[in-house]
Amino acid sequence: MANKENERADYELERSVGFMMGMVYRKMSAFFLNRIKAFGVTPEQWSVLFQIDRHEGRIQKEIADMVGKDKPTTTRILDLLEAKGLVRKQVGESDKRSFQLYITEEGRKLVRHLTPIEQQVAGEVMQCMSSEEADTFMLLLKRLDAHVEQTLKPE
């Protein structure tokens, strides 16, 4: 009887959207890390660095929202990127308690070098789908993201 319950629990877990998305994310992150580890950044650091490059002068909270990280995690990542000389913080003009974030020339060079690697990894991963399926998949992911975001908002 316990074996049947375990099989049912496994089946339910395999059908869980969150479980499957988490599992695929961890595998894709490890795949990407394998390609970029020689450059001294992690996929999490990369995502923050990439957003700062695209949105210079934004404050930490805005970057955290863009990458889907909480403030303490983002602070840790920013401290590491700053120590590596890839970003710099500047006290906010309107709020002295916040920092505006800027990419350094070294950070900009790294983004230019790693962007094609990230695109190549994404392309390799998406080879299992047609371009129409990939478009639909991205549309569905965006819909899920928006739904979860709306659900999390306080009423």
Buried (B, 14 or more C-beta within 10 A) or exposed (E): EEEEEEEEEEEEEEEEEEEEEEEEEEEBBEBBBEBBEEEEBBBBBBBBBBBBBEEEEBBBEBBBBBBEBEEEBBBEBBEBBBEBEBBBBEEBEEEEEBBBBBBBEEBBEBBEEBEEBBEEBEEEBBEEEEEEEBEEEEEEEEEEEEEEEEEEEEE
